[in-house]
Amino acid sequence: MHHIPAYATPTPAKKIEVLDLDSSLAEELSAFRKKLERLRLDKEKTERMLKERDAVLHFQMKELGDRGQIQKQLEIEVDRLFRLKELKSYCMRISPIKSLRERQQDDKKINGGQLHSLEIKAEDSEEESVDENTLQSPTPSDSSEFHIENIDD
């Protein structure tokens, strides 16, 4: 007869312990795999979120750069306009050059005023002495001035 040694024969208690140990290890392995899968998904989600934030930050940096360029161009334009205004006022102080229209309007004002004052003087002189001084009709000459001639009889 064969005799099986006592240490080699599994007892039912030992079988339960081994099965418990195997099931415990399987549960731990399953929990570890689930945790590893969850960590991998979290990692992917975090990477996607970081990529999106990076894209948003990159877009905002580009917008800031564009706004900076526009602001720089506007500052240059404002500086040019300010310098132009200063140059214009400087030129006007040095040599005020009137346009042809301004000169014509000034001539009309001067001529109209002289004509009016000449008419008043003529009326006064006629009342004082009729034959001493005679006023001839004012006619503008080439220099836009009126000449009054005194004729003695």
MODELLER restraints for C-alpha pairs under 7 A, 6 or more apart:
rsr = mdl.restraints
at = mdl.atoms
rsr.add(forms.Gaussian(group=physical.xy_distance, feature=features.Distance(at['CA:122:A'], at['CA:135:A']), mean=6.31, stdev=0.5))
rsr.add(forms.Gaussian(group=physical.xy_distance, feature=features.Distance(at['CA:132:A'], at['CA:152:A']), mean=6.60, stdev=0.5))
rsr.add(forms.Gaussian(group=physical.xy_distance, feature=features.Distance(at['CA:133:A'], at['CA:150:A']), mean=5.63, stdev=0.5))
rsr.add(forms.Gaussian(group=physical.xy_distance, feature=features.Distance(at['CA:133:A'], at['CA:151:A']), mean=6.26, stdev=0.5))
rsr.add(forms.Gaussian(group=physical.xy_distance, feature=features.Distance(at['CA:134:A'], at['CA:150:A']), mean=6.35, stdev=0.5))
rsr.add(forms.Gaussian(group=physical.xy_distance, feature=features.Distance(at['CA:134:A'], at['CA:151:A']), mean=6.49, stdev=0.5))
rsr.add(forms.Gaussian(group=physical.xy_distance, feature=features.Distance(at['CA:135:A'], at['CA:148:A']), mean=6.49, stdev=0.5))
rsr.add(forms.Gaussian(group=physical.xy_distance, feature=features.Distance(at['CA:135:A'], at['CA:149:A']), mean=6.77, stdev=0.5))
rsr.add(forms.Gaussian(group=physical.xy_distance, feature=features.Distance(at['CA:136:A'], at['CA:148:A']), mean=6.77, stdev=0.5))
rsr.add(forms.Gaussian(group=physical.xy_distance, feature=features.Distance(at['CA:136:A'], at['CA:149:A']), mean=6.84, stdev=0.5))
rsr.add(forms.Gaussian(group=physical.xy_distance, feature=features.Distance(at['CA:138:A'], at['CA:146:A']), mean=5.88, stdev=0.5))
rsr.add(forms.Gaussian(group=physical.xy_distance, feature=features.Distance(at['CA:138:A'], at['CA:147:A']), mean=6.83, stdev=0.5))
rsr.add(forms.Gaussian(group=physical.xy_distance, feature=features.Distance(at['CA:139:A'], at['CA:146:A']), mean=6.21, stdev=0.5))
rsr.add(forms.Gaussian(group=physical.xy_distance, feature=features.Distance(at['CA:140:A'], at['CA:146:A']), mean=5.41, stdev=0.5))
